[in-house]
């Protein structure tokens, strides 16, 4: 991603406009992308990635679910668990997101991160079944953070879990769903900077949409 040809301010404004379009379609996405971006950036910083890589991960965090724009409202807004066919449709969002971003100048690398953020460390993810180091590091970071936020945020069909329960679930799936190194980093944040995770999770509750989600 060539950040030299476009200012970070302009880029953030462009990203925000894309996210607003998705948020108008999907209530849950409101706030989710921002939380993913901030925690993914924290993990990337802890891993001592360079400034360019951290910037890419932050932007990819904001845009990882942009492909949901292409998913039917009846599936995206369904109250309750998805059928197998509906889940297969939802899974298309990573490729749709890739295709959207890949057409935009300066977003080729972001498109790749978005494409692979649902791959699994053991090769059982999608869309291509990549495993281990075949998966871009940035995508693996987004994958862990996306799962953490999904577990600790309210959904139509279940209450959120605690931060500790989410960390325990990540640990249980370390080496299968998640990259062990990234799992260790989020554990380190839990032990050394718990307040940061607490603020991330609290922001989901501060969102006015939380009331709508649990009352609908």
PyMOL commands that set and color helices and strands:
alter all, ss='L'
color gray80, all
select helices_A, chain A and resi 3-5+8-23+29-46+51-63+66-70+73-76+84-90+93-102+108-115+132-134+137-152+163-172+180-192+194-206+209-215
alter helices_A, ss='H'
color red, helices_A
deselect
rebuild
show_as cartoon
